[in-house]
Structure formats: structure tokens, C-alpha cells
Amino acid sequence: MHNLIFILSLSFTLLACQTGDKIEDIVVIGGGLMGSSTAWELSKYGQNVLLIEQQDSIYTFGSSYGEARISRSLGARDDIFSFLQQTSVAETKDLIDFLNKVELQELHTMEDIYTTSPVTYIYSKSQLDEVEELLDGQSDKYEIASTAGEAKEKFGMKISDTTMVIREYKPYSGTLNPKVLIKKLHQGIRKSGSRINYNQKVTSLKKENGYYVVKIRDSKTGTSETILSKKVVAAAGPYNGALVKDIAPYFDHLISPKRLFLSFLKIKPDKYDMLTSDQKDRLVSSYPVAYLNSEIFYSMIEKFDSDRRPLLKVGGHFLRTDIKNLDEVWAMALTEQEIQWSKENTADYLAKLDLPIKSSDLEFDHGYSCVYSLTESEIPYVSHTLKNGTEIDSSFLLVGGMSGIGAKGSLAYGLIAADHILNIDNASLMYQKAKSALGARRLMVDLKNLDQ
Ligand SMILES: Cc1cc2nc3c(=O)[nH]c(=O)nc-3n(C[C@H](O)[C@H](O)[C@H](O)COP(=O)(O)OP(=O)(O)OC[C@H]3O[C@@H](n4cnc5c(N)ncnc54)[C@H](O)[C@@H]3O)c2cc1C
């Protein structure tokens, strides 16, 4: 036995010598919203973390790409996604406080990241049960219009009697800006003493002699190196399956990347200029919107252009298509039908806002393809991996399967991931509920179902 331990430690020492001697405590792979949030939360706990990202410091593709995501809190009683959103808001406040403290100036605000605005939900009357469940004991501030008359009176909207409208009003509900959030997370990570290596693609990830062997290629110089780490967090978004193929090959079956399109539309200048200031105000205060129809049309204001016209981001939550090549999907152009769908659904919503804008009054500014990482239940994972289907490996964690809902809970997923990897617990009931819905017990059930 002593001999075996000696041989193992000798072979490991030799490996460490070959790789430059340094053994990292924790490596986080992937610098999108999830990896950056996890690396920040670990740094906040005083850990020295290495975050590895294949892209340059300016993030140009990936599921977190863009400048707006809907941030919403409204959910049924004990809904984990409400908890995750609210926890993320609280954690983001801590990040802002930390940055202002270390920079000795009030340079950062929550408003750099969040645009507070009413969130509009449109339901069909056939979804009444769902709405009743949503509003039963609801503690978030909201208003509901159940008839056409109420919608006109409360929101200036013109809807049919088969439709209902709910509006959520809460600080930091509205939209959040992933680009700014990632930038601030990276500032926080560096300023607390952790490191971020950009342009470093992990090409192989294995466990040998109890340590993770991480092979990396520098995408600028083409050179390769190998580093060792005691613990690893995989947060590679849609690339997670490929990344962990030698550690936890089952994730490739549990998380499926699917393409979605995003269109960016503007109201033509002559038509926009004809709107009264009341109509313009109604337009702005009616975004973001989620229309809970079969495709789930959603839309938000990405930003305002130089002549203050809003750039409307439009997508369909269930309009998902298969991906042939993940590296190439980001550059795929939108089809004419996708652009037409975006215009027609936007025109339909603008008509509900009683604004005189038709589909032909909308111009397509640009669009791009993006990717959801989907799990069977559409609930993400923040989970240790499993050996032999049951034994938890507490040194490896995967954060992924974020579908179209992850952004609003970013720092909460990061917090739970950091707690897992450091074995820190939190007695709050909602925390426990979220942790269990995302974690290893659920993974065990999913793996059993996969086998059947
Ligand atoms: C179209 C769309 C709309 C959405 N709308 C909303 C919304 O309104 N509200 C909401 O809350 N959420 C929304 N989401 C969800 C949210 O944006 C995602 O859940 C979140 O961005 C996922 O972040 P991530 O870090 O898991 O993935 P990513 O952002 O993809 O990050 C993964 C990172 O890992 C890096 N990487 C991958 N492989 C390697 C490797 N081998 N080596 C090194 N680095 C690697 C990638 O370059 C990337 O930066 C939306 C998502 C999409 C796609």
C-alpha cells in the first residue's frame, strides 16, 4: 500500500514538474454569465481562482451575447426562478459595492446593469388556472387586466376578451445587460486577486491521480500548455457536453444545444416621428413583453439608437432548430420567414398597444443566431458529477443547461456553484429547494431516466 501511494505521488510530482509545477486550487472553464458569476462568487469567498475563456476579453459569441435579457421575478408560490432572480439582484448589489469600494469612487451603479421597467405578460383566457396559480399569494407588485375594458383603462391596451394582461412592477425587473454584467464580474474577479486567462481554449480535460489535467491551446499563438487543478467548474454553455466528455460523458445526452434566432427591428423614422409623446411613453413602458402563446413571443428594448428610436429585440422561446455545427451556428443568417415572423408578431403587439404601426412600418436592422442549452425539463444543472451513477465527485461541478432563463439568475447560480465546490451550506428553505432542483440528486434521476 505504501509503495502504491509512493508511486502515485511520484508520478503526480513528475506530471506537475512537466506542467510548470503550479497546481491550481480551482479552475473555472467558460467566461460567459455562468462561469464569470461562479468565479466571482468563489473570489468573494477569498479563493484564488483561474477563469479560462476561449474568447478575447470582449465577448463576441455564446449564449450570453448581447445587451438585453428579460429580468423578471413574478412566479408562483415558492418558485425557484423567482428566488434565483432575487438572489442574483442582491448578489449584484454586493458586486457593485465591492467595485466602488476597491476603486474608492462611486463609478458603478445597479442601473449600469439593470433597466427597471414594467414586465408585461399576455395570457389567453384558456390559461386561467396558470394565472390563478401565479397570482395566488403573490408578494411581487403586479396589476392584472382580465377584460378588454380593464386593459384599456389600466394599460392603454387594445386586447380581445379572450386575452388577459399582467404587469409586474419591481425594482430590477425589466431587462439586464449581460455585456456590462460580464465586464463588471471580470473586474470583480481580478480586483479580488483571482485571474482570467483569455484566448485559452480547453482542448482536453481528464482526471489523473486525483487531479484534473487541463490541456489548453492559446488561440492567438497556437501554443499549448497543460495545467493541473484540484477542482474544476465546467461552465462552457452549449460546449459543456464536449468539454466534459472524458469526465461525465452523460452530459452530452442530458444537455442539447438548439439554435434560436434573434431579430432586431426598428420603427421606420417617419412613422416613429409621427407618434405622440404619450404613444412613445406607452411603447417604452410596455417592454419587455412575454406573450405566453405556443411559440412564446418575447421582445425587449435592446437599446436606443442615436435618434432615440428603440431597437426592439424579438425572439420566439420555442422556435428552436437543430444544430449541425456548433462552431458555425453563431454566424448563420436569419431566413426570410424568421424575419417576417418577427415583424408580424411585433406589429401584432404594437396593435395591442393601440399604436398605429403596421408590419410594413418596421425595418429589420440586423439579426443573429444564438443557442439554448436545453435539458429535458428545461431546468438547469448546478451539479457535481457522478461516478458510477451514484457516487458524487465533490471536486467537479457543472453549471449549464441554462435554456432561455439563466441570465436573470446568473449570480445565484454562481453562488450555489461556489457553495457546492467549497462545501458551504445555507439553511434557507428556498435556497435548499433551488439547490436540490438543480443538483446531483436530480441528476441521478435524470440518468436513470436516460437508461430506460
Ligand atoms: C436567444 C436567447 C435569449 C435569452 N433570453 C433570456 C432572457 O430574456 N432572460 C434570461 O434570464 N435568460 C435568457 N437567456 C438565457 C441566458 O442568456 C443564458 O442562460 C446564459 O447566457 C448562459 O450563459 P452560460 O455562461 O451558461 O453560457 P455562455 O454564455 O455560452 O458561456 C460559455 C462560455 O464558455 C466558453 N467556452 C466554451 N468552450 C470552451 C473551452 N473549451 N475552453 C474555454 N472556453 C470555452 C465560451 O466561449 C463562452 O464564453 C437567453 C438565451 C438565449 C440564447
Ligand as a Chemical Component Dictionary entry (heavy atoms), coordinates in Angstrom:
data_LIG
# 
_chem_comp.id                   LIG 
_chem_comp.type                 NON-POLYMER 
_chem_comp.pdbx_formal_charge   0 
_chem_comp.three_letter_code    LIG 
# 
loop_
_chem_comp_atom.comp_id 
_chem_comp_atom.atom_id 
_chem_comp_atom.alt_atom_id 
_chem_comp_atom.type_symbol 
_chem_comp_atom.charge 
_chem_comp_atom.model_Cartn_x 
_chem_comp_atom.model_Cartn_y 
_chem_comp_atom.model_Cartn_z 
_chem_comp_atom.pdbx_ordinal 
LIG C1  C1  C 0 -31.598 33.871 -27.533 1  
LIG C2  C2  C 0 -31.526 33.836 -26.058 2  
LIG C3  C3  C 0 -32.388 34.617 -25.300 3  
LIG C4  C4  C 0 -32.344 34.557 -23.917 4  
LIG N1  N1  N 0 -33.172 35.335 -23.195 5  
LIG C5  C5  C 0 -33.107 35.335 -21.840 6  
LIG C6  C6  C 0 -33.909 36.196 -21.070 7  
LIG O1  O1  O 0 -34.639 37.016 -21.608 8  
LIG N2  N2  N 0 -33.802 36.136 -19.708 9  
LIG C7  C7  C 0 -32.963 35.266 -19.091 10 
LIG O2  O2  O 0 -32.921 35.261 -17.863 11 
LIG N3  N3  N 0 -32.153 34.437 -19.816 12 
LIG C8  C8  C 0 -32.209 34.458 -21.158 13 
LIG N4  N4  N 0 -31.402 33.650 -21.894 14 
LIG C9  C9  C 0 -30.536 32.694 -21.203 15 
LIG C10 C10 C 0 -29.161 33.221 -20.834 16 
LIG O3  O3  O 0 -28.715 34.183 -21.734 17 
LIG C11 C11 C 0 -28.249 32.030 -20.774 18 
LIG O4  O4  O 0 -28.798 31.126 -19.852 19 
LIG C12 C12 C 0 -26.854 32.384 -20.313 20 
LIG O5  O5  O 0 -26.335 33.421 -21.081 21 
LIG C13 C13 C 0 -25.971 31.152 -20.402 22 
LIG O6  O6  O 0 -24.674 31.514 -20.000 23 
LIG P1  P1  P 0 -23.510 30.445 -19.951 24 
LIG O7  O7  O 0 -22.395 31.083 -19.248 25 
LIG O8  O8  O 0 -24.038 29.150 -19.456 26 
LIG O9  O9  O 0 -23.148 30.167 -21.489 27 
LIG P2  P2  P 0 -22.249 31.027 -22.485 28 
LIG O10 O10 O 0 -22.582 32.443 -22.442 29 
LIG O11 O11 O 0 -22.336 30.348 -23.826 30 
LIG O12 O12 O 0 -20.782 30.878 -21.898 31 
LIG C14 C14 C 0 -19.967 29.768 -22.115 32 
LIG C15 C15 C 0 -18.552 30.294 -22.302 33 
LIG O13 O13 O 0 -17.655 29.202 -22.343 34 
LIG C16 C16 C 0 -16.672 29.461 -23.314 35 
LIG N5  N5  N 0 -16.119 28.156 -23.714 36 
LIG C17 C17 C 0 -16.789 27.134 -24.311 37 
LIG N6  N6  N 0 -15.964 26.100 -24.520 38 
LIG C18 C18 C 0 -14.753 26.466 -24.031 39 
LIG C19 C19 C 0 -13.490 25.815 -23.975 40 
LIG N7  N7  N 0 -13.325 24.569 -24.439 41 
LIG N8  N8  N 0 -12.448 26.489 -23.444 42 
LIG C20 C20 C 0 -12.598 27.744 -22.961 43 
LIG N9  N9  N 0 -13.771 28.418 -23.011 44 
LIG C21 C21 C 0 -14.839 27.772 -23.530 45 
LIG C22 C22 C 0 -17.439 30.165 -24.419 46 
LIG O14 O14 O 0 -16.584 30.922 -25.259 47 
LIG C23 C23 C 0 -18.403 31.043 -23.623 48 
LIG O15 O15 O 0 -17.869 32.314 -23.351 49 
LIG C24 C24 C 0 -31.409 33.698 -23.285 50 
LIG C25 C25 C 0 -30.535 32.915 -24.039 51 
LIG C26 C26 C 0 -30.580 32.991 -25.413 52 
LIG C27 C27 C 0 -29.621 32.161 -26.202 53 
# 
loop_
_chem_comp_bond.comp_id 
_chem_comp_bond.atom_id_1 
_chem_comp_bond.atom_id_2 
_chem_comp_bond.value_order 
_chem_comp_bond.pdbx_ordinal 
LIG C1  C2  SING 1  
LIG C2  C3  SING 2  
LIG C2  C26 DOUB 3  
LIG C3  C4  DOUB 4  
LIG C4  N1  SING 5  
LIG C4  C24 SING 6  
LIG N1  C5  DOUB 7  
LIG C5  C6  SING 8  
LIG C5  C8  SING 9  
LIG C6  O1  DOUB 10 
LIG C6  N2  SING 11 
LIG N2  C7  SING 12 
LIG C7  O2  DOUB 13 
LIG C7  N3  SING 14 
LIG N3  C8  DOUB 15 
LIG C8  N4  SING 16 
LIG N4  C9  SING 17 
LIG N4  C24 SING 18 
LIG C9  C10 SING 19 
LIG C10 O3  SING 20 
LIG C10 C11 SING 21 
LIG C11 O4  SING 22 
LIG C11 C12 SING 23 
LIG C12 O5  SING 24 
LIG C12 C13 SING 25 
LIG C13 O6  SING 26 
LIG O6  P1  SING 27 
LIG P1  O7  DOUB 28 
LIG P1  O8  SING 29 
LIG P1  O9  SING 30 
LIG O9  P2  SING 31 
LIG P2  O10 DOUB 32 
LIG P2  O11 SING 33 
LIG P2  O12 SING 34 
LIG O12 C14 SING 35 
LIG C14 C15 SING 36 
LIG C15 O13 SING 37 
LIG C15 C23 SING 38 
LIG O13 C16 SING 39 
LIG C16 N5  SING 40 
LIG C16 C22 SING 41 
LIG N5  C17 SING 42 
LIG N5  C21 SING 43 
LIG C17 N6  DOUB 44 
LIG N6  C18 SING 45 
LIG C18 C19 SING 46 
LIG C18 C21 DOUB 47 
LIG C19 N7  SING 48 
LIG C19 N8  DOUB 49 
LIG N8  C20 SING 50 
LIG C20 N9  DOUB 51 
LIG N9  C21 SING 52 
LIG C22 O14 SING 53 
LIG C22 C23 SING 54 
LIG C23 O15 SING 55 
LIG C24 C25 DOUB 56 
LIG C25 C26 SING 57 
LIG C26 C27 SING 58 
# 
